[in-house]
Amino acid sequence: MSETETDFMQQLGAHLEFLGYDITQRDSTTVSYSAKHAKYWNFVFANKVGGVLFQFFIGTEDGAGQETLLEYVNDLNRDAVVSRFFIDKDNDFAGEAWWPPIYDKAKFGAFIDAWHHDGSLVARHDKSRELLA
């Protein structure tokens, strides 16, 4: 990863720290970070396809049927602004969003606001407590 890419990732990390996230570098070879917050979901972000991919994973309940999980994911995706939700190969509920390699304080702030909005969809959905571990 180039110095410019590293600087870019550090700018994003600093912005997230300003918003109250605790940022920890996870892997120096891929420059990936974890972001933890008392109010919002925890996630990781890493360089991906020329930008940054933000991701989170939450286990699902053992008894949750595939059809029910897919209906749940479809409900969330209908109202999501920047996120796409899916069930991964391990049957975990996952969400991700991609950000281009440009740091602009106002635009990145709007992106994070939308990311938080999408997280609130999960928190408010009537099936979340039943399906997510």
C-alpha positions in Angstrom: 0.0 0.0 0.0 1.4 3.4 -0.9 2.0 6.2 1.5 -0.9 8.1 0.0 -3.3 5.2 0.6 -2.0 4.8 4.2 -2.5 8.6 4.8 -6.0 8.2 3.4 -6.9 5.4 5.7 -5.5 7.3 8.6 -7.7 10.3 7.7 -10.7 8.1 7.8 -9.6 6.6 11.1 -9.1 10.1 12.6 -12.6 11.1 11.4 -14.1 8.1 13.0 -12.2 8.7 16.3 -13.6 12.2 16.3 -17.1 10.6 16.2 -16.2 8.5 19.2 -14.9 5.3 17.7 -12.0 3.4 19.0 -9.8 2.6 16.0 -7.3 -0.3 16.0 -5.1 -1.4 13.2 -5.8 -5.1 12.6 -3.3 -6.1 9.9 -0.3 -4.0 8.7 0.0 -6.0 5.4 -3.5 -5.1 4.2 -4.0 -2.0 6.3 -7.3 -3.0 7.8 -8.8 -1.5 11.0 -11.4 -2.3 13.5 -13.8 0.4 14.7 -15.6 0.1 18.0 -18.3 2.4 19.4 -20.5 2.3 22.5 -23.6 3.3 20.5 -23.1 2.0 16.9 -22.3 -1.4 15.6 -18.6 -2.4 15.5 -17.1 -2.9 12.0 -13.9 -3.3 10.1 -12.6 -1.3 7.2 -9.9 -2.1 4.7 -8.6 -1.2 1.4 -10.6 -2.9 -1.4 -10.8 -2.4 -5.1 -9.3 1.1 -5.0 -11.4 2.3 -2.1 -12.4 1.2 1.4 -14.8 -1.5 2.3 -16.7 -1.2 5.6 -18.0 -4.5 6.9 -19.7 -6.0 10.0 -20.8 -9.6 10.8 -23.3 -10.8 13.3 -24.1 -14.4 14.0 -27.6 -15.7 13.4 -29.7 -17.9 15.7 -29.3 -21.7 15.0 -33.0 -22.1 14.4 -33.3 -19.3 11.9 -34.5 -20.7 8.6 -32.8 -19.6 5.3 -36.0 -18.4 3.8 -36.8 -16.3 6.9 -33.3 -14.8 6.9 -33.5 -13.9 3.2 -36.8 -12.2 3.7 -35.3 -10.3 6.6 -32.3 -9.2 4.5 -34.6 -8.2 1.7 -36.6 -6.0 4.0 -33.5 -4.3 5.2 -32.0 -3.8 1.7 -35.2 -2.1 0.5 -34.6 0.8 3.0 -30.8 0.8 3.2 -29.1 4.0 1.9 -25.4 2.9 1.6 -25.3 -0.6 2.9 -26.0 -3.9 1.4 -27.0 -6.7 3.7 -26.6 -10.4 3.1 -26.2 -13.8 4.7 -22.6 -15.1 4.3 -21.3 -18.6 3.7 -21.1 -19.2 7.5 -24.8 -18.2 7.8 -23.8 -14.9 9.5 -25.7 -11.7 8.9 -23.4 -9.2 7.3 -23.5 -5.6 6.0 -21.0 -3.7 3.9 -20.6 -0.4 2.2 -17.8 0.9 -0.1 -16.3 4.4 -0.1 -14.1 5.8 -2.9 -10.5 6.8 -2.2 -11.2 10.5 -1.6 -11.4 12.1 1.8 -13.7 15.1 2.1 -14.8 15.8 5.6 -18.4 16.7 4.8 -19.0 14.0 2.3 -17.4 11.3 4.4 -19.5 12.6 7.4 -22.6 12.2 5.3 -21.6 8.7 4.3 -21.1 7.7 8.0 -24.5 9.3 8.9 -26.0 7.1 6.2 -24.1 4.0 7.5 -25.5 4.8 11.0 -29.0 5.1 9.5 -28.7 1.7 7.9 -27.6 0.3 11.3 -30.7 1.8 12.9 -32.8 -0.2 10.4 -31.3 -3.4 11.8 -31.8 -2.2 15.4 -35.4 -1.3 14.8 -36.5 -4.3 12.7 -39.0 -6.5 14.5 -37.2 -9.7 13.5 -33.6 -8.7 14.6 -33.9 -10.0 18.2 -35.4 -13.2 16.9 -32.9 -13.9 14.2 -29.6 -12.3 15.3 -27.4 -13.9 17.9 
